[in-house]
Amino acid sequence: MTFYWERCSICGKYSPSDKCWLHSDIIVCAFCCLFCAERDNCAKPTWYSSIKPVTVEEKSRRERKAAEEKIQKVLEELLGKLG
C-alpha cells in the first residue's frame, strides 16, 4: 500500500494520506482517521493506532526479495545485450 503526501480532506494538513474506507471520496491523514467518530463502524481503517515491529523473518524475506529482483534485472540486461 502506498501513501502519498496529499492534503487531508478533514484537517487540511499536507501529510501522508490515503482514501477513507467508509467514504471513498475523502482523503484522510492518520490523526483524522484515528479520531473519526465512525471508526467503530469501519471494517478496514486506513490507519491503525499501534506500530507493528518488523520481525527478523520479515526483514530477511524483504532482503531476499530485493536481491532476487536485482539479480533478475542484471540477467535481463545481459540477455538484452546478447540479443
N, CA, C and O of each residue as an XYZ file, in Angstrom:
332
protein
N       0.836     -1.165      0.000
C       0.000      0.000      0.000
C       0.885      1.232      0.000
O       1.841      1.322      0.770
N       0.565      2.173     -0.860
C       1.370      3.371     -0.991
C       0.614      4.563     -0.438
O      -0.573      4.736     -0.714
N       1.294      5.379      0.336
C       0.711      6.590      0.876
C       1.427      7.787      0.262
O       2.649      7.775      0.116
N       0.677      8.805     -0.093
C       1.236      9.995     -0.706
C       1.046     11.186      0.221
O       0.131     11.205      1.044
N       1.917     12.178      0.081
C       1.777     13.413      0.837
C       0.743     14.252      0.109
O       1.060     14.955     -0.851
N      -0.484     14.172      0.571
C      -1.578     14.919     -0.009
C      -2.258     15.717      1.092
O      -1.957     15.567      2.276
N      -3.173     16.558      0.670
C      -3.899     17.368      1.637
C      -5.065     16.561      2.206
O      -5.863     15.994      1.459
N      -5.153     16.515      3.520
C      -6.231     15.808      4.202
C      -7.536     16.558      3.956
O      -7.587     17.781      4.079
N      -8.573     15.835      3.615
C      -9.876     16.447      3.339
C     -10.547     16.980      4.599
O     -11.460     17.799      4.502
N     -10.118     16.538      5.771
C     -10.767     16.958      7.016
C     -10.019     18.109      7.685
O     -10.615     19.153      7.952
N      -8.726     17.938      7.959
C      -7.976     18.981      8.673
C      -7.233     19.936      7.744
O      -6.885     21.043      8.155
N      -6.984     19.533      6.509
C      -6.327     20.405      5.538
C      -4.812     20.370      5.568
O      -4.172     21.083      4.795
N      -4.217     19.560      6.438
C      -2.755     19.482      6.513
C      -2.213     18.608      5.385
O      -2.872     17.672      4.931
N      -0.996     18.934      4.944
C      -0.306     18.087      3.969
C       0.521     17.077      4.743
O       1.485     17.441      5.417
N       0.150     15.819      4.648
C       0.818     14.751      5.363
C       0.556     13.443      4.625
O      -0.242     13.427      3.688
N       1.208     12.340      5.021
C       0.903     11.062      4.364
C      -0.586     10.765      4.515
O      -1.102     10.705      5.631
N      -1.262     10.582      3.407
C      -2.712     10.416      3.408
C      -3.121      9.286      2.487
O      -2.378      8.888      1.591
N      -4.309      8.781      2.725
C      -4.876      7.726      1.883
C      -6.390      7.854      1.934
O      -6.934      8.557      2.785
N      -7.069      7.166      1.012
C      -8.524      7.252      0.946
C      -9.170      6.556      2.139
O      -8.701      5.519      2.610
N     -10.246      7.149      2.608
C     -11.035      6.582      3.686
C     -11.787      5.371      3.151
O     -12.287      5.389      2.026
N     -11.864      4.316      3.962
C     -12.544      3.099      3.527
C     -14.058      3.283      3.508
O     -14.736      2.753      2.627
N     -14.594      4.032      4.475
C     -16.038      4.258      4.535
C     -16.514      5.271      3.500
O     -17.560      5.094      2.875
N     -15.735      6.328      3.330
C     -16.099      7.407      2.410
C     -14.996      7.518      1.365
O     -13.979      8.170      1.603
N     -15.187      6.890      0.217
C     -14.115      6.795     -0.776
C     -13.742      8.137     -1.410
O     -12.688      8.240     -2.037
N     -14.576      9.160     -1.265
C     -14.257     10.464     -1.838
C     -13.437     11.335     -0.893
O     -13.051     12.445     -1.260
N     -13.161     10.847      0.324
C     -12.414     11.617      1.325
C     -11.012     11.036      1.474
O     -10.831      9.821      1.539
N     -10.020     11.933      1.528
C      -8.633     11.545      1.792
C      -8.320     11.948      3.232
O      -8.515     13.102      3.612
N      -7.838     11.002      4.028
C      -7.603     11.272      5.448
C      -6.160     11.033      5.846
O      -5.477     10.164      5.303
N      -5.710     11.830      6.812
C      -4.389     11.617      7.403
C      -4.573     10.686      8.601
O      -5.702     10.329      8.938
N      -3.499     10.300      9.232
C      -3.561      9.348     10.346
C      -4.337      9.913     11.526
O      -5.122      9.194     12.144
N      -4.137     11.177     11.850
C      -4.800     11.771     13.008
C      -6.309     11.818     12.828
O      -7.054     11.473     13.744
N      -6.761     12.240     11.659
C      -8.201     12.329     11.414
C      -8.841     10.943     11.372
O      -9.980     10.778     11.809
N      -8.136      9.962     10.862
C      -8.658      8.598     10.818
C      -8.777      8.019     12.227
O      -9.771      7.373     12.558
N      -7.756      8.254     13.052
C      -7.772      7.709     14.415
C      -8.832      8.362     15.293
O      -9.359      7.713     16.198
N      -9.155      9.627     15.049
C     -10.129     10.340     15.871
C     -11.506     10.434     15.217
O     -12.355     11.205     15.664
N     -11.727      9.660     14.171
C     -13.009      9.675     13.456
C     -14.118      9.118     14.343
O     -13.921      8.123     15.039
N     -15.288      9.762     14.316
C     -16.427      9.309     15.116
C     -17.001      7.998     14.586
O     -17.623      7.253     15.343
N     -16.806      7.704     13.312
C     -17.343      6.497     12.701
C     -16.346      5.334     12.704
O     -16.589      4.310     12.065
N     -15.254      5.485     13.403
C     -14.204      4.458     13.383
C     -14.698      3.106     13.907
O     -14.224      2.068     13.443
N     -15.622      3.090     14.845
C     -16.155      1.829     15.371
C     -16.920      1.050     14.308
O     -17.001     -0.177     14.380
N     -17.476      1.743     13.331
C     -18.233      1.102     12.253
C     -17.362      0.726     11.068
O     -17.837      0.080     10.133
N     -16.114      1.115     11.092
C     -15.212      0.902      9.959
C     -14.616     -0.507     10.027
O     -13.977     -0.881     11.010
N     -14.841     -1.275      8.960
C     -14.331     -2.641      8.930
C     -12.854     -2.708      8.570
O     -12.164     -3.657      8.944
N     -12.369     -1.712      7.851
C     -10.993     -1.740      7.362
C     -10.396     -0.327      7.442
O     -10.281      0.342      6.416
N     -10.015      0.138      8.640
C      -9.491      1.500      8.755
C      -8.177      1.687      7.989
O      -7.359      0.771      7.891
N      -8.001      2.878      7.460
C      -6.799      3.190      6.697
C      -5.577      3.250      7.601
O      -4.496      2.811      7.209
N      -5.731      3.779      8.786
C      -4.622      3.938      9.728
C      -4.931      3.177     11.006
O      -6.092      3.059     11.397
N      -3.894      2.660     11.662
C      -4.031      1.935     12.913
C      -3.319      2.691     14.026
O      -2.410      3.481     13.770
N      -3.735      2.444     15.257
C      -3.178      3.190     16.388
C      -1.933      2.549     16.979
O      -1.314      3.136     17.866
N      -1.550      1.377     16.525
C      -0.359      0.727     17.066
C       0.667      0.516     15.957
O       0.332      0.439     14.775
N       1.913      0.427     16.373
C       3.009      0.211     15.432
C       3.399     -1.260     15.496
O       3.640     -1.801     16.575
N       3.457     -1.893     14.349
C       3.824     -3.306     14.292
C       5.325     -3.396     14.025
O       5.789     -2.937     12.981
N       6.088     -3.975     14.945
C       7.533     -4.094     14.717
C       7.843     -5.098     13.605
O       7.126     -6.082     13.420
N       8.901     -4.836     12.887
C       9.322     -5.725     11.816
C      10.086     -6.890     12.430
O      11.042     -6.690     13.180
N       9.661     -8.105     12.109
C      10.325     -9.290     12.646
C      11.566     -9.601     11.812
O      11.732     -9.096     10.702
N      12.421    -10.434     12.367
C      13.655    -10.829     11.682
C      13.315    -11.589     10.400
O      13.954    -11.394      9.367
N      12.303    -12.455     10.476
C      11.905    -13.228      9.296
C      11.406    -12.324      8.180
O      11.737    -12.519      7.010
N      10.597    -11.324      8.560
C      10.061    -10.403      7.562
C      11.182     -9.576      6.930
O      11.172     -9.320      5.726
N      12.141     -9.164      7.748
C      13.260     -8.386      7.234
C      14.100     -9.217      6.271
O      14.494     -8.730      5.211
N      14.376    -10.475      6.635
C      15.179    -11.330      5.753
C      14.410    -11.643      4.465
O      15.011    -11.752      3.396
N      13.086    -11.787      4.563
C      12.267    -12.034      3.378
C      12.322    -10.832      2.421
O      12.427    -11.004      1.206
N      12.250     -9.627      2.976
C      12.342     -8.415      2.151
C      13.708     -8.311      1.478
O      13.802     -7.977      0.297
N      14.773     -8.601      2.242
C      16.122     -8.530      1.684
C      16.319     -9.562      0.586
O      16.929     -9.268     -0.442
N      15.801    -10.782      0.800
C      15.915    -11.831     -0.196
C      15.148    -11.463     -1.476
O      15.624    -11.705     -2.585
N      13.971    -10.885     -1.309
C      13.172    -10.475     -2.466
C      13.890     -9.372     -3.242
O      13.902     -9.392     -4.472
N      14.488     -8.411     -2.536
C      15.219     -7.335     -3.194
C      16.430     -7.880     -3.950
O      16.729     -7.432     -5.057
N      17.121     -8.843     -3.353
C      18.280     -9.452     -4.015
C      17.853    -10.214     -5.265
O      18.523    -10.144     -6.296
N      16.735    -10.943     -5.176
C      16.237    -11.689     -6.335
C      15.842    -10.741     -7.473
O      16.106    -11.023     -8.642
N      15.213     -9.622     -7.125
C      14.830     -8.640     -8.148
C      16.061     -8.031     -8.808
O      16.073     -7.796    -10.016
N      17.097     -7.775     -8.009
C      18.330     -7.213     -8.545
C      19.002     -8.200     -9.504
O      19.471     -7.811    -10.574
N      19.045     -9.467     -9.118
C      19.638    -10.499     -9.982
C      18.838    -10.621    -11.275
O      19.418    -10.741    -12.354
N      17.514    -10.592    -11.172
C      16.659    -10.687    -12.346
C      16.910     -9.514    -13.298
O      16.949     -9.695    -14.515
N      17.076     -8.335    -12.749
C      17.326     -7.139    -13.571
C      18.663     -7.261    -14.299
O      18.763     -6.936    -15.482
N      19.688     -7.729    -13.590
C      21.013     -7.892    -14.206
C      20.962     -8.935    -15.317
O      21.547     -8.742    -16.383
N      20.261    -10.041    -15.066
C      20.138    -11.081    -16.088
C      19.395    -10.571    -17.322
O      19.773    -10.888    -18.450
N      18.354     -9.794    -17.115
C      17.611     -9.232    -18.250
C      18.486     -8.276    -19.066
O      18.413     -8.262    -20.295
N      19.308     -7.482    -18.387
C      20.221     -6.580    -19.075
C      21.245     -7.356    -19.894
O      21.538     -6.991    -21.033
N      21.786     -8.420    -19.318
C      22.768     -9.246    -20.050
C      22.129     -9.921    -21.255
O      22.727     -9.960    -22.331
N      20.931    -10.448    -21.091
C      20.233    -11.079    -22.220
C      19.895    -10.058    -23.303
O      19.917    -10.375    -24.492
N      19.588     -8.845    -22.892
C      19.302     -7.790    -23.858
C      20.542     -7.422    -24.684
O      20.429     -7.103    -25.868
N      21.718     -7.468    -24.058
C      22.956     -7.155    -24.761
C      23.369     -8.286    -25.713
O      23.996     -8.045    -26.744
N      23.007     -9.516    -25.350
C      23.329    -10.645    -26.212
C      22.426    -10.698    -27.444
O      22.871    -11.072    -28.529
N      21.165    -10.326    -27.273
C      20.183    -10.469    -28.344
C      20.032     -9.294    -29.209
O      19.229     -9.314    -30.142
